[in-house]
Structures are given as C-alpha cells and as structure tokens.
Amino acid sequence: MATETVAKPRTSARVHVQKFGTFLSGMIMPNIGAFIAWGIITALFIEKGWLPVPQLGGFGETDGKPNIGLVGPMITYLLPLLIGYTGGKMVYDVRGGVVGAIGTMGVIVGAGIPMFIGAMIMGPLGGWTMKKIDMIWDGKIRPGFEMLVNNFSAGIWGALLALLGFYGISPLVTAFSTAAGNFVQFLVHNGLLPLTSIFIEPAKVLFLNNAINHGVLTPLGVQQSLEQGKSILFLLEANPGPGLGLLLAYTFFGRGAAKASAPGAAIIQFFGGIHEIYFPYVLMRPLLILGTIAGGMTGIATLAITNSGLVAPAAPGSIFAVLAQTSRDSYFGVILSVVLAATVSFLVSSVILRTTKHSDEADLGDATSRMEAMKGKKSSVASTLTGAGAGTAAGAAAAGRGGVGVLAGPVRNIVFACDAGMGSSAMGASVLRNKIKAAGFPDVKVTNASIANLSDTYDVVVTHQDLTERAKPVTSSAVHYSVDNFMNSPRYDEIVELVRESNTEGEAGDAGATHGAHAADAPLDAQPAAAAAAPAGSPEILARESVILTGSATTRDAAIDEAGRLLLARGAVDEGYIAAMHEREESVSTYMGSFLAIPHGTNAAKDHIRKSAVSVIRYPEGIDWNGKEVKFVVGVAGINNEHLHILSSIAKVFTNKEQVARLEAATSEDEVLELFGKVNA
C-alpha cells in the first residue's frame, strides 16, 4: 500500500504535465500548415530569398509607397489570430474561438511584434471566460432573444478582452518574449545551447516533445526568424539525426525483434518524421538516452558553429520537411548537423549495445506497451515494431494495466462512453450488459455516459477506439477497452472474462454483500419492464410514421439527413440537430456492426432536442458507410434517457441473426415495431 501511495503522485504529475503540454501544442499543431506556408513565402520572396519579389517579400517601394508584402502581415496578424482562435475553440467551440481571436487582436496591436505567446494566453482565456459568462444566463433567455443576447454578449466581452490584451497582457508578454530571446542569445553566445539536449531528449521519450517544440521553441523561433531570417530553435527538437543513429545502432548490434524491426523503424523516423517510433528502443535500454543526448548536442553545436537554421518549423521532423524549411545560406550546416548527430548517436548507442547484456526480443513488446501507457493512447506506428494490431487483447490489457488503471478488486461498475452518451454508447452498453447477465453476473452495473460526464469512479471503461484518448485522462484508475464494432466486438467477450475472473476471485467474501448492492440503481435490462418503459403519459418514442421500409438515400450523408428529417417531422428536434448528426459522424462513425448505423447528435446538441424519438429506415440494397455495408439506419434523439429502452430492444434484435433476417424480410411497419417489442408501452 505504501508503494502505491508514493507512486500515484508521480504518475499524476507526469500526466498533468503531459496534459498541459498537449494543450499548448494543440494550439500550434493544427496551424502548422500556415507556418509552413509562411516559411515557403519567406524563403522564396524576401530580399535575400530564392526569388526576390518586392510586392510579396515586403521590401522596396512601388509607385512611391513601401511594399507591405505577405511575410509581415502573415506573421504579425494571421498566425497569432489562428492560434488565438484555435485556443479559444479548444475550450468553448467556435464561440470561444471567435472571442479568443478578438482578445488576441488586442495583444497583437498592443505589442507590435508577433504575439504567439500572447495568443496562447488570450485564446484559451477568451474561450473560458465566455463559457463562464454564458453559464450565468443559461436557460434564462426568453425565446426569440437568444441570437441577440449571444451576439451582443460575445461582442461586448470580446471588446473588453481586446482592451485587456492591449493595455494589460501585451506589456507582460513583450517583456517575457524579450527576456526569453535574450536568454537564448546568451546560450548561443556562450556555447551553452547544446546543453538543452540534456532536457529535450529525455522529454521527447516522455511525450513532451510537441509541448517543447511547438509550445515553446516555435513561438521563440518565429520571432528570431523574423528578425534574423532563420532560427536554430526550429531544429533543437526536430533534428531526425539522433533517432536515426540509435535505430542504426540497433540495426547492426541489436538482437531479436529489436534488430529485425529497427531498419523499418529508421525509415519511418527519418523520412516520415514520426520520432515516437524510436521511443520503445530507448525504454528497453534507458542508458541509450545518452546516445540521443550526445547526438542532439552535436547537431546543435554544428548549427551554432555554422550559423545555420530554418526559416520556419519543420513538422513532422522528416528530413524532407527539414530541407524544405532550411534557410538559403544554411543547407551545408543543416545537412552536416543531421549527419553528425546521427553519427555520434550511432557510435555512443553502439558502444552501449555492445557492452551491456539484454534480451531485446523479450522486451520490445513490453517497452512499446510502456510507451503507449505513457502516451495515454495506442500508437499508430508502434504496432509495426511488434506486429500487434491496435485492437488486440494484449494491447487492450497493456493499455488498461500499463499505468492507466489496475483492478483493485471485483468488477462492479462498467461504463460505455461515447461523445454524446446517447446512441452508440447506449447500444454498446445494452449488448455488453446482456452478455454479462448471461454469464451469471446480473449485479454488475453496466451504464452509458458521455465522455464529458465521466468521473474516475468506474472499474472498466469501454469506448470507441477513436475516443479512448479523450476518456483516459478523467478515468485514469479504470481498465480501458477500445472497440471498433459496437454490436459484436470481440472485446466484449474479453470484458466478460475479466468480470468472471475478478468476481470469482472475490466471490467468497463479496457474494453476500454484492447481492442487492446495486438494486436501487440496477442496469436498465435488469429492471422490471414497466420501469424500463417510457413514463406514463409520455408520447410514443418509436411511431409507425417514423418507420420506412425502403429508404431513398444512396449515400451515408443522405441517409443521415433522411433519418434526421423523420425526427424533425415528429417535432422531436430542430434543424440544428441534423447538422449535429453530421458533425458526430465526422468525428466518430456511428456504424454499429450487423448492417446497423445509429446516427445521432453530439453532446453539445442536446439543446436542439425537443422530445425523445427514434426513426428506423431500411435500405434493402445497402449503403456504403465508411467502407461498411449498412442496411438499417436508426436515428436517435433522447431526453432524460427515455430512449434507452428502445435502444436496448434494438440491440437485442441486431445481436440475434434470426431477428436480423426477419427484419430484412419484414413487409410492413407493424412487423418492425413488433420485432423491437412494445417499446412505447
């Protein structure tokens, strides 16, 4: 127990640092394309560029007026505004993004220099404060005045934030930027900049690379590039040489699976720019971090000696991206820095591999799992190291037990989470609940919820594989399972086995207490049918007019519209909900398996729901749903979980092949209603 008490704060601190770093880099990463565009325009058209053009590069005069060009306005206004908007949108969607951009404009004008750090402050601040202000009158605005109140509140608060940025934030950020720039120059002039590799290389393995590169170095590097035409800071973290050298050392002197996979990993790392692929190799032999540190220091020293740098960030850290952003006078220095960094890293790593004994073959998979546990999600490239797919049982167990969560006792509480907590999660929960009941564990509670409403109170969390990363930070003590098929995922059988094993081990001491422990909050299918039905006097959730035996749509989007229009015709939703159904589909597919899709809105779209309703459309010829064949589309809109019992009925139908066959052969709407049960009773 003492060991656990000591270990948890360390893990929590690392997770919090990663989360903060991810948030910072999250404002920069979506806008890297704009940085690259600015870098290309700068490299080509400035006075010292490859193709100097006064009107584009912003030098000289035209008709007696100074040329403004593209370079200055893009770096001064466009890029900071994009960052401010992105930061606000991360906190409070588009509304937060707009207010964040307004506040960022105040910092830009007040400082008169590129305000990336100011944008990274004002963007999230604008989104957060706007969210808090909207909460004051949430649900209190008279019908018909929503647009007036929303627009004027955003405009007034945005104007105040712009003034705050102009008078309050810009002087502070300017002072910080100046101090940071002076510190970098101090390191350069005193030959100390290579020492930053002592911190940067270990931080990369801990998945702080994007936070350091795009959260700190990129803003400072852009300022330096604007003043000097290039910056060494863009290559402190992005240099592909150290990782290449380490992987080459494994290629020649490694053993087992590590030696066999290293050449492929080197190609991905050096040409593809995916640096994380070499992290497991470091985790197998932590001493190898000395090789990457030595390589990084060598590369930085070479850049400093040759006065070389990039004009804009290289993202991803591919040799192609590095060369594309290299300053016109820096090709020799940049290429030499990559070559020497790889050489030194290779030599140091080779010595370590040759002088230490280790079983690479046995530990590569474990190291990959540890890396993914630290990252907080499955790696799309790490599976190439071990040959394991992202959805394997071993991967799920590793992700669940490798620092994300460990079972402390019998499984009692399982949650199936999705974006809205309304459609796919309810269906998945129903299927899983039935399987667990059939296995003889009716007292295990299986519920569904939106990711936004999760808390760290569950034993097991089940999510779509595209949403697991979002669920883990708020349910860190739970075992996580990722699925890609809601109706018949093989992960469900693994969860049932986990329930059986955990409850069998503790059965003797817990059996008596367990019985009835959750009676008051028993899962939907465990309650009497009357309790599961819609409230007395409530309108029908599935009506005959909402069932279509032959749909007219021929595409996924058209089918979503058709299902949404049926809900709209029932007066269950407004037009905004149909748009939210498409938005939900773009983020995570609502394909459930067994020819079924259940499109529904996002969690934020619940305000567009007037009453609970379900629509059912059959497409006998089938529709291509992101590469999957769909013959049944069920549109869902629900308030206060009134729709959950029909989803339970639908789940039971589509997990039974005979029932699906009957549904395909149905000749009337009444047959469909009968198959789904008396859901409106």
Protein Blocks (a to p, Z undefined) as FASTA:
>chain_A
ZZmmmmmmmmmmmmmmmmmmmmmmmmmmmmmmmmmmmmmmmmmmmmklmbdcfklnopaj
eehiacebjmlmmmmmmmmmmmmmmmmmmmnojklmmmmmmmmmmmmmmnopacfklmmm
mmmmmmmmmmmmmmmmgoiacghilmmmmmmmmmmmmmmmmmmmmmmmmmmmmmmmmmmm
mmmmmmmmnopmmmmmmmmmmmmmnopmmmmmmmmmmmmmmmmmmmnopafklmmmmpmk
lmmmmmmmmmmmmghjllmmmmmmmmmmmmnopaklmmmmmmmmmmlmmmmmmmmmmmmm
mmmmnopadfbdcddfbfklmmmmpcfklmmmmmmmmmmmmmmmmmmmmmmmmmpccdfk
lmmmmmmmmmmmmnopacfklmmmnopafkbmklmmmmmmnopaccfbdcfbdcdddfko
mmmmmmmmmmmmmmmmmnopakbccddddfklgccfbfbdcddfklmmmmmmmmmmbccd
ddfbfklgcklmmmmmmmmmmmmmmmmmmmmmmnoplmmmgcfklpcfklmmccehiacf
bdfklpcfbdfbfbfklmmmmmmmmmmmnopacfklmmmmmmmmmmpccbebjhiacddd
dfklmmmpfbdcddddddfkopaeehiacfbdcddddeehlmmmmmmmmmmmmmpmklmm
mmmmpcbfklmmmmnopfkZZ
